[in-house]
Amino acid sequence: MSRLAKPAIIRYYFDADVIGLAKIFLEMRNDVTYPGDPGGIGRDRRVRASCPIKDPQTDDDVWIPETAAQGWLIITRDRHIQDRPAEIEAVHASDARMVNLASDEAVSRFAQMEILMCQWRRVEALLEERGPFIYLLSRTAFRRLAI
């Protein structure tokens, strides 16, 4: 008799601009997804469903509300988010929760991983916080953006 695999519980959505980082995280964790993620079975033997955001080119006003409705914490990299009122409005209108690797140093996957790992305990604590919010992260800074 075969046992049915338990589903993975997704908690983090990695935006298209950090898909490489998402794939690294999938090597360690089964609670992340990214646009175009086909799903799969993680190291914990839990089944991760495919991501409802199929195309990495999906517009912000589509994927932000969808990920917020799922209850996922968004991880992205957008150095100029303060200059993107439509993206900020999508976060605000959908009560989304977002962390942004906004530092100039977040140009490579290694640097993105370093920033995220330096701030990981604070990021993980945001799972308990209600949205909307956007936090800007660097290796040494963790600042809430006024939205």
C-alpha angles and dihedrals in degrees: 000000000000120000120227112245117242117243119251115243109231114216104159131053116196111206122231092263091064101038091125089056090048091055090052090051090050088062087063107025138034097202097082134086138176137193109293094017105156091202124232147168116301131213087266089059091243118135116241112206120227115269115262088221099078102174123056087211092063111135119255092241088061105040098039095060091042094053091043090052088053090053093239125152107234120225114194143151117230116144091189102045091127087065095052108082094172092057092045090049091051089053092047097044094049098040088239123176115221138175116194126202088214099161122116086233094064094090101113132047090245092053091046090051091048092052093046094046092048088056100031099116091052091046092050091050088059089071086078094049123091120234160266099084144123120202121195114216136196129157090274105022134068110177133167113229115225106241 
